[in-house]
Amino acid sequence: MEVHGRYWNGAWGRMARRDIWLVSDGQLWRVRGRLGGDGGQEVSYDFQDEASARSMADRMMKTSAGTWRDLTEAVRQEARRSPDGPQLRAV
């Protein structure tokens, strides 16, 4: 799946950190949210179109504390440097 959006609430630590990914395989759009760092609790929502998926990602950011940062371009730059691209684990 290709990353179309990557967001972080700017907080460190298992209790405060929030991450959101917007990914697509060209047909299915998925929004993943994670509370805490690696191994934290995750949720995912599947959508048929980009607009609905982006709307969910926006709602998730608006209802969660923090100063949200768009890391999408940083992820894309990393993917260009890495022959394997960004690693997403299956949910």
C-alpha positions in Angstrom: 0.0 0.0 0.0 1.2 3.5 -0.8 1.3 6.2 1.9 -0.8 9.2 0.9 -0.8 10.8 4.4 1.2 10.4 7.6 0.5 12.4 10.7 1.8 12.6 14.2 0.5 14.6 17.2 3.9 15.8 18.2 3.9 14.0 21.6 6.4 11.4 22.8 5.7 8.5 25.1 3.3 5.6 25.1 0.5 7.5 26.8 0.5 10.6 24.7 1.7 9.7 21.2 -0.8 9.4 18.4 -0.1 8.4 14.8 -2.3 8.4 11.7 -1.6 6.8 8.3 -3.7 7.3 5.1 -2.8 4.5 2.6 -4.2 3.1 -0.6 -3.6 0.2 -2.9 -5.3 2.1 -5.8 -8.7 0.7 -5.0 -9.1 0.5 -1.2 -8.3 3.5 1.1 -7.4 2.7 4.7 -7.0 5.1 7.6 -4.9 3.6 10.5 -4.7 5.2 13.9 -2.3 4.2 16.7 -2.3 5.2 20.3 1.2 4.9 21.8 4.4 3.9 20.1 5.3 0.6 18.5 3.0 -2.0 19.8 0.3 0.5 20.8 -3.4 0.1 20.3 -4.5 0.4 16.7 -7.7 1.0 14.8 -8.2 0.9 11.0 -11.1 2.0 8.8 -11.5 1.1 5.1 -13.1 3.3 2.5 -13.9 3.1 -1.2 -12.8 6.7 -2.0 -10.1 9.2 -1.0 -12.4 11.9 0.2 -14.1 9.7 2.8 -10.7 8.4 4.0 -9.3 12.0 4.4 -12.5 13.0 6.2 -11.9 10.3 8.7 -8.2 11.2 9.2 -9.3 14.8 9.7 -11.9 13.8 12.3 -9.3 11.7 14.1 -6.9 14.6 14.4 -9.6 17.1 15.5 -10.8 14.8 18.3 -7.3 14.0 19.6 -5.0 16.3 21.6 -1.7 17.5 20.3 -0.2 19.7 17.7 -0.6 17.6 14.6 2.2 17.5 12.1 2.0 16.3 8.5 4.9 14.0 8.0 3.8 12.8 4.5 6.6 14.5 2.6 9.3 13.1 5.0 7.9 9.6 4.5 8.0 10.1 0.7 11.6 11.3 0.9 12.6 8.3 3.0 10.9 6.0 0.5 13.0 7.5 -2.3 16.2 6.9 -0.3 15.3 3.3 0.7 15.0 0.6 -1.9 12.3 -1.1 0.0 10.2 2.1 0.7 8.3 2.8 3.9 7.4 -0.3 5.9 3.8 -0.7 6.9 2.8 -3.8 8.8 -0.6 -5.4 8.2 -3.4 -4.6 10.5 
